[in-house]
């Protein structure tokens, strides 16, 4: 599979570019009743994710490609099937290669409805 299925990419759930930490990526999200969220991102070009932190825990899994996460200055290279837990408050950033797809679970509301 080279893309997420169509039903996961409803325009109503598209993440606006103003809420992205990585320029020119394609993302969609879903919100649970408790405010936690899942997000699905596709990177079509090599990109850098600016440093940021969240007030909630984050879990991510690399579906395809390669994503390098930097947490507190240490690099974690994720390939398909690799998972990573990012505790709340940790300074994180990274980079992705073209063709990378990731799934993220957030223990809070990461994306605000515009």
ABEGO torsion letter per residue (X at the ends): XABBBAAAABAAABBBAAABABBGBBBBBBBBAAGBBBBBBBBABBBBBBBBBBABBBBBBBABEBBBBBBGGBBBBBBBGBBBBBBBGBBBBEBBBBGBBBBBBBABBABBBX
